[in-house]
Amino acid sequence: MTWTFTDDVDVFLASAGPSLAARPVEHTVALTVTERLRRSGPHHYGADDPVLGWWRGADGAVAGTLVRTPPHGALLTAVPAEAVGPLVAALGPGPDLDDVTADRDTAAQLAALLPGHRTVQEQRLYRLGTLRPPSPAPVGRARAATRADRELLVVWVRGFADATGQAKSSAEWLVDEGTERGSFTLWESGGAPVALAGRSRMLAGTVRVTSVYTPPEFRGRGYAAAVTAEASRAALAEGAAEVLLFTDLANPTSNGVYQRIGYEPVADRVQLRRNT
């Protein structure tokens, strides 16, 4: 039983890729991040090399992974309890575990082994059951964003990043890549955009709804529910077997909105960060 680490995404995917793809709902973010590294190179997220690791159990099978793309924190998939101590011994204390997101049980183990870390965010992963678009729908209609919307999309993707505590340095890349794929949906009312939702690239049959954003002046009118439902419908039309999204558990409004249109809780994830 051991951890293996590399900065080569092809080596990582050759060993751990089948494990990630076998449980794509749980591994949705790891699949997205490693696919971007595969397509865009090891420094897509920053100048430093990525840290990519996998744990093999006693039977030799991969039973957990770690993905870190500096300057972002580490993403840890569900691993057996016996893998957590060896991970801390291999990487901590140090920058690779200064900021780490894991399932709730694993996060509790990490917190006990990493004194000085605190919880900074709790997220819930949802999967779409039966889509229930809001009825009655708010005034307006959905449309696909185009290159002509680029300036607005960049501002709103940055607004989403600010609201959710995410890095906004990649907003322009996300907008250009997503617009090229036709993956941004706008809700328009009165002839002007009022809300946004994006979709991740389909991987292992899953699509994640992302960047759901309504500017403050348009909130409370049902636009977020409508644009999320339309983005979800588009993902299903593309052939997604699973449509997913994450919410911040500190935001009861968004959690309520998504459940009303058909999303069902799957699991919680906890972000730990070392006190500085």
N, C-alpha and C positions, 0 to 999 in steps of 0.2 A: 504494500500500500504506500503510494508516494505521490507527491506533486511534481509535475514537470512544467518548466517555464520556457517560453521562447518569445522573440519579438517578430517572428515570421508568421504572418497570418496563414500562408499556405500550409506550413507545417502544423499549425494549430488546427486548421480545419480538417487536415488529413486524419488527425487523431481524434479530435473532439467534435467535428462537424456532424457526424452521424448521430451522436448523442444529443446535440442541440436540436437537430431536425426531427428526432423521434418524439420530442415533447415541445412542439413549437409554440404552444400557448404560453407555457411557463417561461420559455426562452426567447420570447419575442424581441426583447431589446438586444440581447446578445447576438441574435441572428442579424438584426439590422446593423449593429455596430461593426461586426466582422465583415459583413457584406460591403459596407462602405470602405473598409480598409482594403478589401480584396479588389474593389473597383478603382479606388482612388490612390492607393498607396499607403504605406505605414504612417505617414505624417499628415494624413487628412485632417486630424483633429488638433495637431500641434507639432512643434518642432522635435519633441522628445519621442524616443521609440516607445511603442506600445508594450505592455506587459500582458502576456497571454498564458494562462496556465490551465492544467487539467489534472484531476485527481483520479487515480485508478485504484479500485478496491481490491480486496483479496482475490477476487475472481478475474482480475485483469481488465475488467470493463471500466470505461470512463463513467464516473458517477458524480461529476460536478466540475464546474469551470470558473475561472476568474478572468475578467477582461478589464484592463485599464488602459485608457487612451489619454495620457497627460495632455493638457492640464486637468482633465476630468478625473473624478474619483473612480474607484474600482467597483465593478459590477460582479457580484458573486451569485451564481445560480445555486439552487438548493443542493447541499452536499451532506453526506452522512456526518453525524456528530463527531465521529472519530477523525474527520479530515480537518476540523477547525483548528485544533491545537497545532498540528503540523504546519498549517498555513501561516499562523501567527509566528511560529518559530522560523519559518523560511523568509517571511517578508516584513515582520514587525519587530520592534517598533520602527517605523520608517515611512517615507512618503507614499509607498504603495498601499498602505492601509490607513493613511491619515483620514481618508474620506472613502467610505465603503457602503454600498447598498446591498442588502440581502433579505431573504425571507425573514419573517418575524422570529422564528425559533433560532435560526442561525445568527441573526443580529444579537439576540440575547446572549448567546455563547460568546460572540466576539466582544460584546461590551464587558463581559466578565473578565476577558483575557487582555483587554486593551484599556487599562485605567486612563481616565482623562477624556474618553470619548463621550459624546452626548448625542441624543437623538435630535436631528434637525428637521426631519420630514418623515411622514408616514403616508404611503400611497396605497391605493387599492387597485388591483387589476380586475377589469370587467371583461366578460365576453358577451357577445350579442346572442340573445335567445330569439324570440320572435319580434321582429321590428314593428314598433307601434309609433308611426309618425304622429306628431301632435295634432289633435283634432279638437277644435278647429285650428288650422294652421295660422300663424301670424300673417299679416298682410305682406305680400311680396312673392318672390319666386327665387329659386336657386338657379345658378349658372356656373359653368366652369370658368375659372380664372384664366386669363391669357397674359401674354407678355406685356400688353398695354397696362396691366394692373400692377406691374412690378414694384413701382415706388410705394404704393399702398400696401402691398403684401409684405414688403420688407419692414415697414413701420409696424404692421400688425403682428408679424412673427416676433419682432423684438418686444412688442408689448406683451405677447404671450409669455416670452422668456422672462421678462421682468415679473410678471404676475405669478409665475410658478417657480421662481428661483433658479432658472436654468441659464446656461451661458447663451449670450445672444450674438457672439462673434461670428457664428456660422449662418446668420440669417440670410445673407445674400446668396450663399451657396444653396441653402435649403429652398429658397424661392426659385432660383434658376433651375435646379434639378427637378423640383416638384412641378413647376410650370411645364417643363419639357415633357414630363410624363402625364400631364393633365390631371394632377392629383390634388389640386386645390379647388375647393368649392366655396363660392360666395353666395350669401343670401342678400338679395337686393330688395329695398322697399323705397317707394317714391323715386325709382330710377337710379338709386345710389346704393353702393354696398353698405351693409350694416353689420355683417358677421362673417366669420371665416372658419373653415375646417379643412384640414389636410389629411392625406392618407399616405402611409408608408408604402414602400415597395412590397409587393407580395413575395413572401418567402415561406417555403414549406406549407403553402396553402393558407397562410395567415396574413391579414392586413390589420394595421393598427391605425385608428383615427387619432390624429395629432393636431396640435396648434389650433385648438378650438378657442376662438377669441372674439369677443364682442367689445367694442370700445365703450367706456363708461357711460357715455351719453345715450347709448342705444340699449342698455341693459334693462332687464325686467319686462321685456315685451315678447319673450318666447323665441327670439331669433336663434339663440344658441341651440335649443332643442331642435328647431327646424333644420338648421344647417348641419348639425351632427347626424340627424336622421337621413338627410340627403346624401352626405358623405358615406354613411353606412350602407345605404341602398346602392350607391355606386360601387362600393367594394364587393358587395354580393353579386352585382351584375358582372364584375370582372372575373368572377369565379371563385372568390375567397370561400374557403370552407369554414374559417373562423374570422370574425371581426372583433377586434379588441380595442380597449382604451384604458388609460390610467387616470385616476383622479387623486387629488390631494385630500386626504381624510379630514383635514382642517377646514375644508370648504363644503359644508352640508348642502349648499345650493346646487353645485355641480353634481354631487353624488345623487341627489334627488332627481335632477333633470335626466340623467342618463338611465336611471332605473325606470323612470316613467316611459321612456321610449324603447325599453326592452332589454337593457343591459343587466347582466346578473353577476354578482361578485364571484371571483375566483380565489384570490389570495391577496394578502397584504405584504408590502415590502417596507423596510425601515432603512433610512439613511442615517449613518453614524458619522460624526466628524470629530476629530481631535480638537480639544480646546487649545486655543493659541493665546 
